[in-house]
Amino acid sequence: MVHQADVAAVAARVLTGDGHVGATHVLTGPQVVSRADQVRLIGEAIGRPLRFEEVPVEAARERMLADGRPPALVEALLATTRRPRSDLVTSTVEQITGRPARTFRQWAADHADAFR
């Protein structure tokens, strides 16, 4: 996970600085955070316990379709369940901006109102 403020800070430096023409920058947050930990950290940010419960793919598909989501969106969302787990963490944000990438905990705190 990468905080959108870090994406913006990197973009500003890359678009206004020298040495980035043709470069590919891979951005990540400072650590890999599981979905269960993401939910837990959002719960901490809003001051109430939350837990992640894995749902079988077919049950998730049926529920999202029943809720009226477009089939193409449902399939796009479910495609993320088929990706292999990544342990990739880069230091690109810090290299380009001069400050460490924000944590998921910080992202959750910054967006806590959206989850209340």
MMTF fields as JSON, N, C-alpha, C and O atoms, coordinates in Angstrom:
{
  "mmtfVersion": "1.0.0",
  "mmtfProducer": "UNKNOWN",
  "numBonds": 463,
  "numAtoms": 464,
  "numGroups": 116,
  "numChains": 1,
  "numModels": 1,
  "chainsPerModel": [1],
  "groupsPerChain": [116],
  "chainIdList": ["A"],
  "bondAtomList": [4, 2, 8, 6, 12, 10, 16, 14, 20, 18, 24, 22, 28, 26, 32, 30, 36, 34, 40, 38, 44, 42, 48, 46, 52, 50, 56, 54, 60, 58, 64, 62, 68, 66, 72, 70, 76, 74, 80, 78, 84, 82, 88, 86, 92, 90, 96, 94, 100, 98, 104, 102, 108, 106, 112, 110, 116, 114, 120, 118, 124, 122, 128, 126, 132, 130, 136, 134, 140, 138, 144, 142, 148, 146, 152, 150, 156, 154, 160, 158, 164, 162, 168, 166, 172, 170, 176, 174, 180, 178, 184, 182, 188, 186, 192, 190, 196, 194, 200, 198, 204, 202, 208, 206, 212, 210, 216, 214, 220, 218, 224, 222, 228, 226, 232, 230, 236, 234, 240, 238, 244, 242, 248, 246, 252, 250, 256, 254, 260, 258, 264, 262, 268, 266, 272, 270, 276, 274, 280, 278, 284, 282, 288, 286, 292, 290, 296, 294, 300, 298, 304, 302, 308, 306, 312, 310, 316, 314, 320, 318, 324, 322, 328, 326, 332, 330, 336, 334, 340, 338, 344, 342, 348, 346, 352, 350, 356, 354, 360, 358, 364, 362, 368, 366, 372, 370, 376, 374, 380, 378, 384, 382, 388, 386, 392, 390, 396, 394, 400, 398, 404, 402, 408, 406, 412, 410, 416, 414, 420, 418, 424, 422, 428, 426, 432, 430, 436, 434, 440, 438, 444, 442, 448, 446, 452, 450, 456, 454, 460, 458],
  "bondOrderList": [1, 1, 1, 1, 1, 1, 1, 1, 1, 1, 1, 1, 1, 1, 1, 1, 1, 1, 1, 1, 1, 1, 1, 1, 1, 1, 1, 1, 1, 1, 1, 1, 1, 1, 1, 1, 1, 1, 1, 1, 1, 1, 1, 1, 1, 1, 1, 1, 1, 1, 1, 1, 1, 1, 1, 1, 1, 1, 1, 1, 1, 1, 1, 1, 1, 1, 1, 1, 1, 1, 1, 1, 1, 1, 1, 1, 1, 1, 1, 1, 1, 1, 1, 1, 1, 1, 1, 1, 1, 1, 1, 1, 1, 1, 1, 1, 1, 1, 1, 1, 1, 1, 1, 1, 1, 1, 1, 1, 1, 1, 1, 1, 1, 1, 1],
  "groupList": [{"groupName": "MET", "atomNameList": ["N", "CA", "C", "O"], "elementList": ["N", "C", "C", "O"], "formalChargeList": [0, 0, 0, 0], "bondAtomList": [1, 0, 2, 1, 3, 2], "bondOrderList": [1, 1, 2], "singleLetterCode": "M", "chemCompType": "L-PEPTIDE LINKING"}, {"groupName": "VAL", "atomNameList": ["N", "CA", "C", "O"], "elementList": ["N", "C", "C", "O"], "formalChargeList": [0, 0, 0, 0], "bondAtomList": [1, 0, 2, 1, 3, 2], "bondOrderList": [1, 1, 2], "singleLetterCode": "V", "chemCompType": "L-PEPTIDE LINKING"}, {"groupName": "HIS", "atomNameList": ["N", "CA", "C", "O"], "elementList": ["N", "C", "C", "O"], "formalChargeList": [0, 0, 0, 0], "bondAtomList": [1, 0, 2, 1, 3, 2], "bondOrderList": [1, 1, 2], "singleLetterCode": "H", "chemCompType": "L-PEPTIDE LINKING"}, {"groupName": "GLN", "atomNameList": ["N", "CA", "C", "O"], "elementList": ["N", "C", "C", "O"], "formalChargeList": [0, 0, 0, 0], "bondAtomList": [1, 0, 2, 1, 3, 2], "bondOrderList": [1, 1, 2], "singleLetterCode": "Q", "chemCompType": "L-PEPTIDE LINKING"}, {"groupName": "ALA", "atomNameList": ["N", "CA", "C", "O"], "elementList": ["N", "C", "C", "O"], "formalChargeList": [0, 0, 0, 0], "bondAtomList": [1, 0, 2, 1, 3, 2], "bondOrderList": [1, 1, 2], "singleLetterCode": "A", "chemCompType": "L-PEPTIDE LINKING"}, {"groupName": "ASP", "atomNameList": ["N", "CA", "C", "O"], "elementList": ["N", "C", "C", "O"], "formalChargeList": [0, 0, 0, 0], "bondAtomList": [1, 0, 2, 1, 3, 2], "bondOrderList": [1, 1, 2], "singleLetterCode": "D", "chemCompType": "L-PEPTIDE LINKING"}, {"groupName": "ARG", "atomNameList": ["N", "CA", "C", "O"], "elementList": ["N", "C", "C", "O"], "formalChargeList": [0, 0, 0, 0], "bondAtomList": [1, 0, 2, 1, 3, 2], "bondOrderList": [1, 1, 2], "singleLetterCode": "R", "chemCompType": "L-PEPTIDE LINKING"}, {"groupName": "LEU", "atomNameList": ["N", "CA", "C", "O"], "elementList": ["N", "C", "C", "O"], "formalChargeList": [0, 0, 0, 0], "bondAtomList": [1, 0, 2, 1, 3, 2], "bondOrderList": [1, 1, 2], "singleLetterCode": "L", "chemCompType": "L-PEPTIDE LINKING"}, {"groupName": "THR", "atomNameList": ["N", "CA", "C", "O"], "elementList": ["N", "C", "C", "O"], "formalChargeList": [0, 0, 0, 0], "bondAtomList": [1, 0, 2, 1, 3, 2], "bondOrderList": [1, 1, 2], "singleLetterCode": "T", "chemCompType": "L-PEPTIDE LINKING"}, {"groupName": "GLY", "atomNameList": ["N", "CA", "C", "O"], "elementList": ["N", "C", "C", "O"], "formalChargeList": [0, 0, 0, 0], "bondAtomList": [1, 0, 2, 1, 3, 2], "bondOrderList": [1, 1, 2], "singleLetterCode": "G", "chemCompType": "PEPTIDE LINKING"}, {"groupName": "PRO", "atomNameList": ["N", "CA", "C", "O"], "elementList": ["N", "C", "C", "O"], "formalChargeList": [0, 0, 0, 0], "bondAtomList": [1, 0, 2, 1, 3, 2], "bondOrderList": [1, 1, 2], "singleLetterCode": "P", "chemCompType": "L-PEPTIDE LINKING"}, {"groupName": "SER", "atomNameList": ["N", "CA", "C", "O"], "elementList": ["N", "C", "C", "O"], "formalChargeList": [0, 0, 0, 0], "bondAtomList": [1, 0, 2, 1, 3, 2], "bondOrderList": [1, 1, 2], "singleLetterCode": "S", "chemCompType": "L-PEPTIDE LINKING"}, {"groupName": "ILE", "atomNameList": ["N", "CA", "C", "O"], "elementList": ["N", "C", "C", "O"], "formalChargeList": [0, 0, 0, 0], "bondAtomList": [1, 0, 2, 1, 3, 2], "bondOrderList": [1, 1, 2], "singleLetterCode": "I", "chemCompType": "L-PEPTIDE LINKING"}, {"groupName": "GLU", "atomNameList": ["N", "CA", "C", "O"], "elementList": ["N", "C", "C", "O"], "formalChargeList": [0, 0, 0, 0], "bondAtomList": [1, 0, 2, 1, 3, 2], "bondOrderList": [1, 1, 2], "singleLetterCode": "E", "chemCompType": "L-PEPTIDE LINKING"}, {"groupName": "PHE", "atomNameList": ["N", "CA", "C", "O"], "elementList": ["N", "C", "C", "O"], "formalChargeList": [0, 0, 0, 0], "bondAtomList": [1, 0, 2, 1, 3, 2], "bondOrderList": [1, 1, 2], "singleLetterCode": "F", "chemCompType": "L-PEPTIDE LINKING"}, {"groupName": "TRP", "atomNameList": ["N", "CA", "C", "O"], "elementList": ["N", "C", "C", "O"], "formalChargeList": [0, 0, 0, 0], "bondAtomList": [1, 0, 2, 1, 3, 2], "bondOrderList": [1, 1, 2], "singleLetterCode": "W", "chemCompType": "L-PEPTIDE LINKING"}],
  "groupTypeList": [0, 1, 2, 3, 4, 5, 1, 4, 4, 1, 4, 4, 6, 1, 7, 8, 9, 5, 9, 2, 1, 9, 4, 8, 2, 1, 7, 8, 9, 10, 3, 1, 1, 11, 6, 4, 5, 3, 1, 6, 7, 12, 9, 13, 4, 12, 9, 6, 10, 7, 6, 14, 13, 13, 1, 10, 1, 13, 4, 4, 6, 13, 6, 0, 7, 4, 5, 9, 6, 10, 10, 4, 7, 1, 13, 4, 7, 7, 4, 8, 8, 6, 6, 10, 6, 11, 5, 7, 1, 8, 11, 8, 1, 13, 3, 12, 8, 9, 6, 10, 4, 6, 8, 14, 6, 3, 15, 4, 4, 5, 2, 4, 5, 4, 14, 6],
  "groupIdList": [1, 2, 3, 4, 5, 6, 7, 8, 9, 10, 11, 12, 13, 14, 15, 16, 17, 18, 19, 20, 21, 22, 23, 24, 25, 26, 27, 28, 29, 30, 31, 32, 33, 34, 35, 36, 37, 38, 39, 40, 41, 42, 43, 44, 45, 46, 47, 48, 49, 50, 51, 52, 53, 54, 55, 56, 57, 58, 59, 60, 61, 62, 63, 64, 65, 66, 67, 68, 69, 70, 71, 72, 73, 74, 75, 76, 77, 78, 79, 80, 81, 82, 83, 84, 85, 86, 87, 88, 89, 90, 91, 92, 93, 94, 95, 96, 97, 98, 99, 100, 101, 102, 103, 104, 105, 106, 107, 108, 109, 110, 111, 112, 113, 114, 115, 116],
  "secStructList": [7, 7, 7, 2, 2, 2, 2, 2, 2, 2, 2, 2, 2, 2, 2, 2, 1, 1, 1, 7, 6, 6, 7, 7, 7, 7, 7, 7, 7, 1, 1, 7, 7, 7, 2, 2, 2, 2, 2, 2, 2, 2, 2, 2, 2, 2, 6, 1, 7, 7, 7, 7, 7, 7, 7, 7, 2, 2, 2, 2, 2, 2, 2, 2, 2, 2, 6, 6, 7, 7, 2, 2, 2, 2, 2, 2, 2, 2, 2, 4, 4, 4, 1, 7, 7, 7, 7, 7, 7, 7, 7, 2, 2, 2, 2, 2, 2, 1, 1, 7, 7, 7, 7, 2, 2, 2, 2, 2, 2, 2, 6, 2, 2, 2, 2, 7],
  "xCoordList": [0.848, 0.0, 0.888, 1.924, 0.463, 1.197, 0.201, -0.848, 0.543, -0.302, -0.39, 0.619, -1.593, -1.766, -0.959, -0.585, -0.687, 0.139, 1.578, 2.263, 2.033, 3.376, 3.412, 4.389, 2.349, 2.265, 2.322, 3.048, 1.564, 1.538, 2.896, 3.342, 3.558, 4.867, 5.902, 6.709, 5.878, 6.801, 6.476, 7.383, 5.218, 4.824, 5.291, 5.797, 5.124, 5.552, 7.061, 7.509, 7.838, 9.298, 9.693, 10.553, 9.065, 9.405, 9.03, 9.782, 7.888, 7.425, 8.173, 8.24, 8.731, 9.416, 10.927, 11.631, 11.435, 12.866, 13.552, 12.917, 14.847, 15.661, 15.955, 15.881, 16.286, 16.769, 15.723, 16.034, 14.496, 13.442, 12.877, 12.015, 13.34, 12.817, 13.091, 14.232, 12.041, 12.173, 12.322, 12.38, 12.385, 12.562, 11.242, 10.167, 11.338, 10.182, 10.41, 11.419, 9.488, 9.609, 8.538, 7.347, 8.957, 8.03, 7.841, 8.789, 6.604, 6.305, 5.602, 4.718, 6.009, 5.328, 5.336, 6.033, 4.558, 4.657, 5.887, 6.636, 6.105, 7.312, 7.259, 8.274, 6.063, 5.969, 4.775, 3.853, 4.815, 3.684, 2.68, 3.043, 1.414, 0.371, -0.729, -1.313, -1.007, -2.048, -3.423, -3.591, -4.394, -5.754, -6.272, -6.937, -5.968, -6.408, -5.796, -6.484, -4.527, -3.888, -4.433, -4.547, -4.77, -5.369, -6.678, -6.922, -7.507, -8.796, -8.57, -9.238, -7.627, -7.325, -6.862, -7.293, -5.986, -5.461, -6.539, -6.525, -7.462, -8.592, -9.436, -9.877, -9.657, -10.398, -9.73, -10.404, -8.42, -7.689, -7.859, -8.015, -7.831, -7.948, -9.323, -9.443, -10.356, -11.706, -12.14, -13.244, -11.271, -11.558, -12.538, -13.23, -12.604, -13.462, -12.841, -12.239, -12.986, -12.36, -13.061, -14.288, -12.256, -12.746, -11.949, -10.812, -12.534, -11.788, -12.091, -13.165, -11.142, -11.257, -11.752, -11.213, -12.772, -13.26, -13.181, -13.825, -12.401, -12.274, -13.573, -14.171, -13.994, -15.231, -14.852, -14.042, -15.42, -15.137, -15.466, -16.428, -14.674, -14.813, -16.218, -16.797, -16.768, -18.112, -19.166, -20.077, -19.044, -19.997, -19.847, -20.843, -18.62, -18.385, -18.973, -19.602, -18.768, -19.311, -20.839, -21.419, -21.474, -22.935, -23.448, -24.43, -22.787, -23.233, -23.079, -23.983, -21.928, -21.699, -22.669, -23.173, -22.932, -23.899, -25.301, -26.049, -25.657, -26.976, -27.13, -28.237, -26.012, -26.042, -26.128, -26.23, -26.087, -26.246, -24.96, -25.0, -23.818, -22.572, -22.496, -22.924, -21.957, -21.829, -20.92, -19.901, -21.272, -20.457, -18.985, -18.116, -18.689, -17.285, -16.529, -15.37, -17.174, -16.543, -16.311, -15.245, -17.307, -17.182, -15.989, -15.184, -15.872, -14.755, -13.412, -12.418, -13.384, -12.135, -11.746, -10.574, -12.719, -12.429, -11.963, -11.035, -12.607, -12.24, -10.906, -10.262, -10.486, -9.199, -8.056, -7.022, -8.235, -7.174, -6.94, -5.871, -7.927, -7.764, -6.89, -6.414, -6.68, -5.892, -4.431, -3.62, -4.101, -2.711, -1.871, -2.342, -0.634, 0.236, 0.582, 0.653, 0.791, 1.178, 2.519, 3.421, 2.64, 3.9, 4.526, 3.848, 5.807, 6.555, 7.442, 8.371, 7.151, 7.972, 7.788, 6.669, 8.9, 8.939, 10.105, 11.231, 9.835, 10.896, 11.165, 10.357, 12.295, 12.64, 12.496, 13.045, 11.772, 11.653, 11.076, 11.567, 10.053, 9.443, 10.504, 10.625, 11.26, 12.29, 13.417, 13.913, 13.818, 14.89, 14.501, 15.337, 13.255, 12.829, 12.413, 12.714, 11.728, 11.199, 12.093, 11.985, 12.974, 13.816, 13.167, 13.729, 11.987, 11.322, 10.756, 10.373, 10.697, 10.19, 8.735, 7.972, 8.376, 6.983, 6.117, 6.547, 4.896, 3.947, 3.471, 3.405, 3.149, 2.687, 1.195, 0.491, 0.722, -0.721, -1.43, -2.547, -0.802, -1.379, -1.662, -2.714, -0.717, -0.903, -2.053, -2.879, -2.093, -3.194, -4.536, -5.476, -4.623, -5.875, -6.258, -7.429, -5.302, -5.581, -6.052, -6.986, -5.398, -5.76, -7.16, -7.801, -7.643, -8.94, -9.986, -11.024, -9.722, -10.618, -12.052, -12.992, -12.236, -13.598, -14.4, -15.621, -13.726, -14.425, -14.966, -15.851, -14.434, -14.847, -15.801, -16.281, -16.076, -16.975, -18.417, -19.317],
  "yCoordList": [-1.178, 0.0, 1.233, 1.277, 2.216, 3.484, 4.624, 4.676, 5.522, 6.669, 7.605, 7.885, 8.089, 8.96, 10.254, 10.838, 10.708, 11.906, 11.635, 12.532, 10.398, 10.032, 9.965, 10.383, 9.44, 9.402, 10.834, 11.116, 11.725, 13.12, 13.783, 14.518, 13.535, 14.148, 13.657, 14.441, 12.369, 11.82, 12.4, 12.798, 12.453, 12.989, 14.431, 14.811, 15.231, 16.627, 16.731, 17.542, 15.911, 15.938, 15.445, 16.034, 14.37, 13.784, 14.733, 14.873, 15.374, 16.259, 17.586, 18.224, 17.999, 19.297, 19.187, 20.192, 17.983, 17.81, 17.207, 16.802, 17.161, 16.593, 15.115, 14.646, 14.407, 13.045, 11.962, 10.816, 12.292, 11.273, 10.893, 10.019, 11.524, 11.233, 9.77, 9.311, 9.055, 7.65, 6.7, 5.485, 7.24, 6.39, 5.743, 6.293, 4.592, 3.918, 3.863, 3.327, 4.409, 4.438, 3.54, 3.742, 2.564, 1.659, 2.174, 2.242, 2.533, 3.086, 2.059, 1.335, 2.009, 1.189, 1.961, 2.965, 1.473, 1.974, 1.36, 0.637, 1.636, 1.148, -0.308, -0.874, -0.923, -2.339, -2.976, -2.29, -4.292, -5.052, -5.192, -5.567, -4.889, -4.955, -5.88, -5.629, -6.933, -7.88, -7.213, -6.176, -7.819, -7.275, -7.294, -6.354, -8.36, -8.436, -7.293, -6.682, -6.998, -5.897, -4.546, -3.629, -4.404, -3.158, -2.891, -1.777, -3.91, -3.756, -3.436, -2.568, -4.139, -3.881, -2.444, -1.781, -1.96, -0.599, 0.458, 1.514, 0.187, 1.1, 1.125, 2.188, -0.04, -0.106, 0.707, 1.42, 0.606, 1.402, 2.89, 3.685, 3.267, 4.682, 5.249, 6.43, 4.418, 4.909, 4.58, 4.93, 3.909, 3.655, 2.545, 2.561, 1.567, 0.409, -0.83, -0.743, -1.963, -3.171, -3.642, -3.716, -3.956, -4.523, -5.778, -5.916, -6.684, -7.883, -8.192, -7.878, -8.799, -9.197, -10.636, -11.509, -10.877, -12.232, -12.54, -11.877, -13.531, -13.919, -14.563, -15.378, -14.185, -14.701, -15.482, -15.003, -16.676, -17.409, -16.557, -15.789, -16.695, -15.875, -15.961, -14.935, -17.145, -17.282, -16.565, -15.94, -16.655, -15.959, -14.446, -13.723, -13.97, -12.533, -12.082, -11.027, -12.88, -12.544, -12.435, -11.454, -13.439, -13.448, -12.234, -11.612, -11.897, -10.77, -9.437, -8.601, -9.245, -7.983, -7.818, -6.72, -8.892, -8.824, -8.552, -7.767, -9.199, -8.986, -7.557, -7.019, -6.938, -5.545, -4.557, -3.35, -5.066, -4.206, -3.704, -2.838, -4.233, -3.801, -4.364, -5.494, -3.59, -4.076, -5.304, -5.347, -6.299, -7.521, -7.258, -7.932, -6.292, -6.012, -5.517, -5.878, -4.695, -4.216, -5.367, -5.471, -6.224, -7.382, -8.235, -8.628, -8.52, -9.356, -8.663, -9.311, -7.343, -6.595, -6.644, -6.829, -6.481, -6.55, -7.941, -8.082, -8.957, -10.33, -10.747, -11.666, -10.089, -10.41, -10.186, -10.847, -9.263, -9.004, -10.199, -10.318, -11.084, -12.259, -13.315, -14.236, -13.18, -14.185, -13.779, -14.553, -12.573, -12.128, -12.803, -13.023, -13.131, -13.691, -12.609, -11.424, -13.037, -12.112, -11.492, -12.168, -10.213, -9.522, -9.086, -8.556, -9.312, -8.843, -7.664, -7.314, -7.057, -5.966, -4.699, -4.226, -4.164, -2.875, -2.111, -2.608, -0.906, -0.101, 1.129, 1.493, 1.749, 3.0, 4.186, 5.257, 4.003, 5.024, 6.333, 7.407, 6.26, 7.485, 8.31, 9.512, 7.674, 8.396, 8.889, 10.001, 8.075, 8.487, 9.735, 10.61, 9.823, 10.947, 12.158, 13.292, 11.938, 13.063, 13.484, 14.601, 12.58, 12.89, 12.592, 12.912, 11.98, 11.593, 10.188, 9.788, 9.441, 8.064, 8.02, 8.963, 6.923, 6.707, 6.634, 6.145, 7.126, 7.066, 5.624, 4.855, 5.278, 3.929, 3.786, 4.78, 2.554, 2.326, 2.863, 3.37, 2.759, 3.311, 4.805, 5.298, 5.519, 6.949, 7.172, 8.064, 6.346, 6.463, 6.264, 7.024, 5.246, 4.97, 6.143, 6.52, 6.722, 7.881, 9.066, 9.773, 9.275, 10.387, 10.237, 11.235, 9.004, 8.734, 8.188, 7.678, 8.291, 7.713, 8.217, 7.439, 9.484, 10.011, 9.311, 9.2, 8.841, 8.146, 6.787, 6.228, 6.257, 4.939, 5.018, 3.99, 6.206, 6.351, 6.373, 6.489],
  "zCoordList": [0.0, 0.0, 0.0, 0.663, -0.749, -0.791, -0.58, -1.221, 0.315, 0.657, -0.544, -1.19, -0.843, -2.0, -1.872, -2.889, -0.67, -0.498, -0.932, -1.422, -0.75, -1.219, -2.74, -3.361, -3.338, -4.805, -5.34, -6.293, -4.73, -5.175, -5.001, -5.882, -3.882, -3.637, -4.64, -5.14, -4.931, -5.929, -7.301, -8.032, -7.652, -8.964, -9.118, -10.174, -8.078, -8.152, -8.389, -9.199, -7.685, -7.867, -9.254, -9.908, -9.695, -10.993, -12.132, -13.097, -12.024, -13.087, -13.135, -14.185, -12.012, -11.977, -11.841, -11.946, -11.609, -11.413, -12.618, -13.591, -12.524, -13.601, -13.326, -12.19, -14.393, -14.268, -14.237, -13.911, -14.566, -14.494, -15.855, -15.939, -16.907, -18.245, -18.578, -18.524, -18.919, -19.288, -18.115, -18.305, -16.902, -15.713, -15.316, -15.559, -14.716, -14.134, -12.633, -12.175, -11.872, -10.416, -9.806, -10.039, -9.037, -8.364, -6.942, -6.16, -6.624, -5.31, -4.441, -4.898, -3.184, -2.187, -0.873, -0.722, 0.053, 1.412, 2.06, 1.403, 3.334, 4.002, 4.444, 4.85, 4.365, 4.734, 4.03, 3.589, 3.939, 3.41, 4.548, 5.663, 4.26, 5.277, 4.765, 3.712, 5.497, 5.09, 5.162, 5.805, 4.499, 4.566, 5.998, 6.435, 6.728, 8.125, 8.932, 9.75, 8.715, 9.431, 8.979, 9.793, 7.706, 7.232, 7.971, 8.435, 8.074, 8.758, 10.238, 10.799, 10.863, 12.276, 12.483, 13.426, 11.605, 11.735, 11.483, 12.115, 10.575, 10.377, 11.653, 12.09, 12.241, 13.503, 14.599, 15.341, 14.706, 15.701, 15.42, 16.347, 14.146, 13.782, 14.125, 14.45, 14.057, 14.354, 15.778, 16.196, 16.514, 17.919, 18.198, 19.215, 17.29, 17.561, 16.919, 15.848, 17.565, 17.018, 15.746, 15.681, 14.745, 13.494, 13.201, 13.652, 12.454, 12.062, 10.604, 10.09, 9.97, 8.575, 8.523, 9.202, 7.721, 7.514, 6.029, 5.216, 5.682, 4.281, 3.808, 4.511, 2.614, 2.027, 0.774, -0.019, 0.575, -0.655, -1.887, -1.876, -2.934, -4.134, -4.716, -5.076, -4.814, -5.399, -4.559, -5.102, -3.244, -2.374, -2.528, -2.536, -2.649, -2.851, -4.183, -4.263, -5.224, -6.547, -6.476, -6.94, -5.898, -5.8, -5.036, -5.441, -3.935, -3.102, -3.832, -3.812, -4.476, -5.18, -6.345, -6.582, -7.066, -8.171, -7.636, -8.219, -6.529, -5.918, -5.418, -5.393, -5.017, -4.554, -5.714, -5.494, -6.958, -8.123, -8.755, -9.629, -8.329, -8.961, -10.38, -10.62, -11.317, -12.691, -12.751, -12.061, -13.562, -13.652, -13.958, -13.405, -14.825, -15.157, -13.927, -13.727, -13.103, -11.879, -10.91, -10.303, -10.769, -9.873, -10.284, -9.439, -11.57, -12.035, -11.828, -11.498, -12.022, -11.797, -10.32, -9.992, -9.439, -8.004, -7.592, -6.795, -8.134, -7.778, -8.383, -7.878, -9.451, -10.061, -9.082, -9.171, -8.155, -7.176, -6.258, -5.66, -6.139, -5.283, -5.939, -5.276, -7.252, -7.977, -8.143, -8.651, -7.716, -7.823, -6.751, -5.635, -7.085, -6.043, -5.018, -5.342, -3.802, -2.735, -3.079, -3.574, -2.816, -3.078, -1.761, -0.881, -1.642, -0.479, -0.861, -0.133, -2.006, -2.515, -1.683, -1.486, -1.202, -0.525, -1.132, -1.166, -1.611, -2.206, -1.337, -0.482, -1.57, -0.884, -1.837, -1.578, -2.92, -3.954, -3.423, -3.77, -2.596, -2.063, -1.339, -1.573, -0.474, 0.281, -0.625, -0.448, -1.588, -2.5, -3.28, -3.505, -3.689, -4.521, -3.689, -4.063, -2.57, -1.794, -0.632, -0.126, -0.217, 0.934, 2.27, 3.318, 2.246, 3.491, 3.348, 2.249, 4.431, 4.342, 3.891, 4.101, 3.277, 2.886, 4.133, 5.177, 4.009, 5.119, 5.305, 4.347, 6.518, 6.836, 6.56, 6.381, 6.528, 6.405, 7.642, 7.542, 8.792, 10.028, 9.848, 10.257, 9.233, 8.982, 7.995, 8.182, 6.94, 5.972, 6.673, 6.446, 7.521, 8.235, 9.126, 9.176, 9.821, 10.672, 9.831, 10.209, 8.691, 7.813, 7.229, 6.901, 7.096, 6.466, 7.443, 7.019, 8.721, 9.723, 9.574, 9.736, 9.272, 9.148, 8.064, 8.168, 7.03, 5.946, 6.389, 5.742, 7.49, 7.969, 9.155, 9.633, 9.626, 10.786, 10.344, 11.176]
}
